[in-house]
Amino acid sequence: MKEYILFKDALKGLWKENPVFRQLLGMCPTLAVTNAAVYGLSMGLATAFVLLCSSIIISTFRRVFPHEVRIASFVVIIATFVTIVDLFLKGNFPAISKALGPYIPLIVVNCLILGRQEMFASKNPVHRSVADALGMGVGFTLALIALASIRELLGSGSIFGIQILALVGKGGGFRPWIIMLLPAGAFLTLGTMIGISNFFTGKMANRSACH
Amino acid sequence: MGNLFLIFISAVVVNNFVLKYFLGICPFLGVSSEVKSSLNMGMAVTFVMTLTAPVVWLLSTFVLIKFKLPFLEYVTDIIVIAALVQLLEMFIKKTSRGLYRTLGIYLPLITTNCAILFSALFLVLRQYNIIQSTLFGLGSGLGFTLAIVIMAGIKEELEFADVPEALKGAPIGLLIAGLMALAFYGFVGLPSA
């Protein structure tokens, strides 16, 4: 029984309550860094790490925070883990850190993370919060990879830097859609993807819960 | 002088916060369905951004850099923004009832608006001085207002349009934003700071 609840907590983040397609949380990084699959993957993992660590801390000490200052306390804890991720990326993957730029510190105000702390981690025991954070983190990462792969495939003919569609002039016939790499392409692709997922599930996406 | 003007113009249209950097997407998609309320929202954001810029600049120059604490940047920025928004809310509530009624309900939401934190990080990154920072904050806020008001105008018209069931709500908003981003891409030809 206990395993069943944990399983359900983790699984709901993958599709039923997917942060990007169902809850429309964390839109800024979703749109901003998804012009190549590898950036989508790194942003997803960075967010998942911060979400997991802050969920563990906050659900462990959930009875300690005074109600009035809980949001401020959550934000400071989240900001601490974001600083750790930022320094880690700067030290080990300087190229990725440079490409993601100020969007790494913006994880602090990613409403996915604050939303999960407020809705789940501050009310549930540690093991359930870990399951929830893992599910949401993986769901977010998968959504980012999906979006980024489509944009990279159409925008430069490759996925994760591996050329799939041969370009014109390099023995192939594919002309890259430059628009996919521009900001406009992010909006159009995500809009179409959410539209398609609504069409097949017959369920309307909820309005963004964070603002 | 010309440099200041360039910073301002490029913050408003060329590097529009919403359409180029994807900041403040949540209020952009969620709140804006009425021109008047989105104008108020935009004003509240502009107000907070113009105020946070010099405060963050002072703190970063005279405390963080002086005492070699740059790793505390994110934590201080977010605390400054949260405190400033709270103070501002109390101040407006005491001094002007009318202003409180127009801006009041949007103020608490602004703390988690990523556009404010981004502008704070950006001005440190670009090493602007205090006047440039303030102008940059003002310009970015106005750019946000511009985008959100245009969006609200289009959404008002959309009430009478026959939108496919699956696209209603967020998806059509994103598609409109995509077309707006394409239109704003035309400003890239302008010189930018």
Chai-1 contact restraints between the chains, C-beta under 6 A:
chainA,res_idxA,chainB,res_idxB,connection_type,confidence,min_distance_angstrom,max_distance_angstrom,comment,restraint_id
A,L24,B,A170,contact,1.0,0.0,6.0,A-B,restraint_1
A,M27,B,I25,contact,1.0,0.0,6.0,A-B,restraint_2
A,C28,B,F22,contact,1.0,0.0,6.0,A-B,restraint_3
A,C28,B,L23,contact,1.0,0.0,6.0,A-B,restraint_4
A,C28,B,I25,contact,1.0,0.0,6.0,A-B,restraint_5
A,C28,B,C114,contact,1.0,0.0,6.0,A-B,restraint_6
A,L31,B,F22,contact,1.0,0.0,6.0,A-B,restraint_7
A,A32,B,F22,contact,1.0,0.0,6.0,A-B,restraint_8
A,V75,B,I78,contact,1.0,0.0,6.0,A-B,restraint_9
A,A79,B,Y74,contact,1.0,0.0,6.0,A-B,restraint_10
A,A79,B,V75,contact,1.0,0.0,6.0,A-B,restraint_11
A,A79,B,I78,contact,1.0,0.0,6.0,A-B,restraint_12
A,V82,B,Y74,contact,1.0,0.0,6.0,A-B,restraint_13
A,T83,B,F71,contact,1.0,0.0,6.0,A-B,restraint_14
A,T83,B,Y74,contact,1.0,0.0,6.0,A-B,restraint_15
A,P102,B,F118,contact,1.0,0.0,6.0,A-B,restraint_16
A,P102,B,L121,contact,1.0,0.0,6.0,A-B,restraint_17
A,P105,B,Y74,contact,1.0,0.0,6.0,A-B,restraint_18
A,P105,B,L121,contact,1.0,0.0,6.0,A-B,restraint_19
A,L106,B,C114,contact,1.0,0.0,6.0,A-B,restraint_20
A,V108,B,Y74,contact,1.0,0.0,6.0,A-B,restraint_21
A,V108,B,I78,contact,1.0,0.0,6.0,A-B,restraint_22
A,V109,B,T112,contact,1.0,0.0,6.0,A-B,restraint_23
A,V109,B,C114,contact,1.0,0.0,6.0,A-B,restraint_24
A,V109,B,L117,contact,1.0,0.0,6.0,A-B,restraint_25
A,P183,B,K20,contact,1.0,0.0,6.0,A-B,restraint_26
A,P183,B,A181,contact,1.0,0.0,6.0,A-B,restraint_27
A,A184,B,G178,contact,1.0,0.0,6.0,A-B,restraint_28
A,A184,B,A181,contact,1.0,0.0,6.0,A-B,restraint_29
A,A184,B,L182,contact,1.0,0.0,6.0,A-B,restraint_30
A,F187,B,L174,contact,1.0,0.0,6.0,A-B,restraint_31
A,F187,B,A177,contact,1.0,0.0,6.0,A-B,restraint_32
A,F187,B,G178,contact,1.0,0.0,6.0,A-B,restraint_33
A,F187,B,A181,contact,1.0,0.0,6.0,A-B,restraint_34
A,L188,B,G178,contact,1.0,0.0,6.0,A-B,restraint_35
A,L190,B,L174,contact,1.0,0.0,6.0,A-B,restraint_36
A,G191,B,P171,contact,1.0,0.0,6.0,A-B,restraint_37
A,G191,B,L174,contact,1.0,0.0,6.0,A-B,restraint_38
A,G191,B,L175,contact,1.0,0.0,6.0,A-B,restraint_39
A,I194,B,A170,contact,1.0,0.0,6.0,A-B,restraint_40
A,I194,B,P171,contact,1.0,0.0,6.0,A-B,restraint_41
A,G195,B,A166,contact,1.0,0.0,6.0,A-B,restraint_42
A,G195,B,L167,contact,1.0,0.0,6.0,A-B,restraint_43
A,G195,B,P171,contact,1.0,0.0,6.0,A-B,restraint_44
A,N198,B,A166,contact,1.0,0.0,6.0,A-B,restraint_45
A,F199,B,A166,contact,1.0,0.0,6.0,A-B,restraint_46
A,M204,B,G169,contact,1.0,0.0,6.0,A-B,restraint_47
A,A205,B,G169,contact,1.0,0.0,6.0,A-B,restraint_48
A,A205,B,A170,contact,1.0,0.0,6.0,A-B,restraint_49
A,R207,B,G30,contact,1.0,0.0,6.0,A-B,restraint_50
A,S208,B,C26,contact,1.0,0.0,6.0,A-B,restraint_51
A,S208,B,G30,contact,1.0,0.0,6.0,A-B,restraint_52
A,C210,B,C26,contact,1.0,0.0,6.0,A-B,restraint_53
A,H211,B,C26,contact,1.0,0.0,6.0,A-B,restraint_54
A,H211,B,P27,contact,1.0,0.0,6.0,A-B,restraint_55
A,H211,B,G30,contact,1.0,0.0,6.0,A-B,restraint_56
A,H211,B,L109,contact,1.0,0.0,6.0,A-B,restraint_57
